[in-house]
Amino acid sequence: MTGRTDDHVDVLVVGAGIVGLGIAYEAMLRGARVAVVDRAAGIVGASVRNFGHACITPQTGEAARYAQEARRRWTTLAPLAGFTARERGAHVVARRAEELAVLEEHRSTGADLRLLDAAAIADAVPVDAATAVGGAHLPQDLQVDPREAAPAIAAWLATQGVQFHWRTAALGIETGAVRTARGDLTADRIVVCTNHDVDQLFPALAEAAEVVRCRLHMLRAAIPLAFPLATPLLTGWSLLRYSGFAGMPSAGALRTALAEALPEGIRWDLNQMYTSPPDGSVIVGDTHEREADAPPFQDEDGFRLLLAETERLFGAPVRVLDRWQGVYASSPRQEFLVERPVPGVDVVTVTTGIGMTTGLGLAPFVLDGA
Ligand SMILES: Cc1cc2nc3c(=O)[nH]c(=O)nc-3n(C[C@H](O)[C@H](O)[C@H](O)COP(=O)(O)OP(=O)(O)OC[C@H]3O[C@@H](n4cnc5c(N)ncnc54)[C@H](O)[C@@H]3O)c2cc1C
């Protein structure tokens, strides 16, 4: 590669998703000259394809630490960058005793979670009241509009002096330099935040952590709800997923009960959940399929499952507005892949579906690393 280039910066971030933007923001706060390169013309990765749910309460271990940092950054950045961060928490609706048991056990660990009876959950979220046996409110959780938030942060960072190089693919990275499709860029420090495409630039790191692509069926729908859905809404399926819930003693019995009631839900690794952006539509998801690549073909059975379960939960018809495939990095071994393959180069990947919860919070830990 060439020597120091004219546009040399202190910190060069590869990847303009929420993880890369978090690094750029933190580096900027620390007074660094910062640039971001992304091969796309704008933000089109997982950071705009998700629910926009910062799912703070059920995180454990390092994810909980990153989530608390991220929460502070979401609320700080929202007024600066001009996007909405709803601080109304999230709800879980329980429709069977095993779901209530997991929520009660999680509460008994001291988690910041308020248990609700059947009447209270039906007052809080517009589900078919006949099916709810109770639920919970998770007061710390946040909601952003996923199509608005990361693009707004990028636009604001640009006004603060962060340079963005769009449509610029990183082809190779070494200490001090990134070889791109538009020439070399140099920096004192490089942070690579390319999500599942970590395997394109650092295959050995990705393979050691067994990182694959997890692809998800997602849709946005018009649903004549009894009243607006004001917070993210999780279901019993979500209690099998987030570590704080999934680690509870009753989670095994819940999994058995859900598998008996809806085998297709297990087959599709369903996480039935919802958020409603400011336009009143409802984001509906999701399924999970993991493999090395992300083939573009989406089996209609996955959508049929989401639509049937959504109509059952809300007791209302669903009109699909758009469908998409989400993709994120997934590792069976760890929730985060944070490595320094060569001096001055950090690789930062969230290797499960909690990057909107934790992504903005990784930055101080990464930048503090020697
Ligand atoms: C359907 C779905 C629902 C989800 N729901 C939630 C949720 O509600 N809550 C939550 O916490 N998390 C959720 N997640 C997870 C979350 O969205 C991701 O963990 C997070 O967005 C990952 O951010 P990122 O910056 O690592 O990746 P991305 O947003 O994918 O950004 C990576 C960027 O790297 C760029 N790139 C890749 N390779 C190169 C290269 N060689 N050169 C230059 N640029 C490159 C890409 O163009 C892309 O812009 C969901 C994910 C999906 C897919």
The ligand as an SDF file (V2000), in Angstrom:
LIG
                    3D

 53 58  0  0  0  0  0  0  0  0999 V2000
  -34.4810   -8.4840   10.7250 C   0  0  0  0  0  0  0  0  0  0  0  0
  -33.6170   -8.0240   11.8510 C   0  0  0  0  0  0  0  0  0  0  0  0
  -34.2130   -7.6210   13.0440 C   0  0  0  0  0  0  0  0  0  0  0  0
  -33.3980   -7.1870   14.1040 C   0  0  0  0  0  0  0  0  0  0  0  0
  -33.9830   -6.6350   15.1980 N   0  0  0  0  0  0  0  0  0  0  0  0
  -33.1960   -6.1200   16.1780 C   0  0  0  0  0  0  0  0  0  0  0  0
  -33.7710   -5.4270   17.2690 C   0  0  0  0  0  0  0  0  0  0  0  0
  -34.9690   -5.1650   17.3360 O   0  0  0  0  0  0  0  0  0  0  0  0
  -32.9560   -5.0620   18.2790 N   0  0  0  0  0  0  0  0  0  0  0  0
  -31.5980   -5.2510   18.2340 C   0  0  0  0  0  0  0  0  0  0  0  0
  -30.9010   -4.9320   19.1800 O   0  0  0  0  0  0  0  0  0  0  0  0
  -31.0190   -5.7740   17.1300 N   0  0  0  0  0  0  0  0  0  0  0  0
  -31.7900   -6.2220   16.1170 C   0  0  0  0  0  0  0  0  0  0  0  0
  -31.2190   -6.7680   15.0180 N   0  0  0  0  0  0  0  0  0  0  0  0
  -29.7520   -6.8490   14.9350 C   0  0  0  0  0  0  0  0  0  0  0  0
  -29.1510   -5.5290   14.4980 C   0  0  0  0  0  0  0  0  0  0  0  0
  -29.8950   -4.9380   13.4820 O   0  0  0  0  0  0  0  0  0  0  0  0
  -27.7150   -5.7690   14.0360 C   0  0  0  0  0  0  0  0  0  0  0  0
  -27.0140   -6.4920   15.0550 O   0  0  0  0  0  0  0  0  0  0  0  0
  -26.9810   -4.4540   13.7860 C   0  0  0  0  0  0  0  0  0  0  0  0
  -27.7360   -3.6240   12.9140 O   0  0  0  0  0  0  0  0  0  0  0  0
  -25.6120   -4.7430   13.2020 C   0  0  0  0  0  0  0  0  0  0  0  0
  -25.0190   -3.4970   12.9090 O   0  0  0  0  0  0  0  0  0  0  0  0
  -23.6980   -3.4300   12.0520 P   0  0  0  0  0  0  0  0  0  0  0  0
  -23.2830   -2.0230   12.0030 O   0  0  0  0  0  0  0  0  0  0  0  0
  -22.7380   -4.4370   12.5830 O   0  0  0  0  0  0  0  0  0  0  0  0
  -24.1230   -4.0340   10.6420 O   0  0  0  0  0  0  0  0  0  0  0  0
  -24.7960   -3.3980    9.3400 P   0  0  0  0  0  0  0  0  0  0  0  0
  -25.8740   -2.4440    9.6620 O   0  0  0  0  0  0  0  0  0  0  0  0
  -25.1490   -4.5680    8.4840 O   0  0  0  0  0  0  0  0  0  0  0  0
  -23.6280   -2.5580    8.6940 O   0  0  0  0  0  0  0  0  0  0  0  0
  -22.4900   -3.1590    8.1320 C   0  0  0  0  0  0  0  0  0  0  0  0
  -22.0120   -2.2430    7.0230 C   0  0  0  0  0  0  0  0  0  0  0  0
  -20.7580   -2.7030    6.5390 O   0  0  0  0  0  0  0  0  0  0  0  0
  -20.7140   -2.4130    5.1520 C   0  0  0  0  0  0  0  0  0  0  0  0
  -19.6790   -3.2700    4.5570 N   0  0  0  0  0  0  0  0  0  0  0  0
  -19.5870   -4.6170    4.5690 C   0  0  0  0  0  0  0  0  0  0  0  0
  -18.4600   -5.0220    3.9500 N   0  0  0  0  0  0  0  0  0  0  0  0
  -17.8250   -3.8840    3.5380 C   0  0  0  0  0  0  0  0  0  0  0  0
  -16.6000   -3.6420    2.8410 C   0  0  0  0  0  0  0  0  0  0  0  0
  -15.7980   -4.6390    2.4450 N   0  0  0  0  0  0  0  0  0  0  0  0
  -16.2630   -2.3640    2.5650 N   0  0  0  0  0  0  0  0  0  0  0  0
  -17.0550   -1.3320    2.9540 C   0  0  0  0  0  0  0  0  0  0  0  0
  -18.2220   -1.5100    3.6120 N   0  0  0  0  0  0  0  0  0  0  0  0
  -18.5960   -2.7730    3.9140 C   0  0  0  0  0  0  0  0  0  0  0  0
  -22.1170   -2.7430    4.6640 C   0  0  0  0  0  0  0  0  0  0  0  0
  -22.4060   -2.0850    3.4480 O   0  0  0  0  0  0  0  0  0  0  0  0
  -22.9620   -2.2180    5.8340 C   0  0  0  0  0  0  0  0  0  0  0  0
  -23.3980   -0.8800    5.6130 O   0  0  0  0  0  0  0  0  0  0  0  0
  -32.0000   -7.2020   13.9560 C   0  0  0  0  0  0  0  0  0  0  0  0
  -31.4100   -7.5950   12.7490 C   0  0  0  0  0  0  0  0  0  0  0  0
  -32.2090   -7.9760   11.6960 C   0  0  0  0  0  0  0  0  0  0  0  0
  -31.5650   -8.3450   10.4000 C   0  0  0  0  0  0  0  0  0  0  0  0
  1  2  1  0
  2  3  1  0
  2 52  2  0
  3  4  2  0
  4  5  1  0
  4 50  1  0
  5  6  2  0
  6  7  1  0
  6 13  1  0
  7  8  2  0
  7  9  1  0
  9 10  1  0
 10 11  2  0
 10 12  1  0
 12 13  2  0
 13 14  1  0
 14 15  1  0
 14 50  1  0
 15 16  1  0
 16 17  1  0
 16 18  1  0
 18 19  1  0
 18 20  1  0
 20 21  1  0
 20 22  1  0
 22 23  1  0
 23 24  1  0
 24 25  2  0
 24 26  1  0
 24 27  1  0
 27 28  1  0
 28 29  2  0
 28 30  1  0
 28 31  1  0
 31 32  1  0
 32 33  1  0
 33 34  1  0
 33 48  1  0
 34 35  1  0
 35 36  1  0
 35 46  1  0
 36 37  1  0
 36 45  1  0
 37 38  2  0
 38 39  1  0
 39 40  1  0
 39 45  2  0
 40 41  1  0
 40 42  2  0
 42 43  1  0
 43 44  2  0
 44 45  1  0
 46 47  1  0
 46 48  1  0
 48 49  1  0
 50 51  2  0
 51 52  1  0
 52 53  1  0
M  END
$$$$
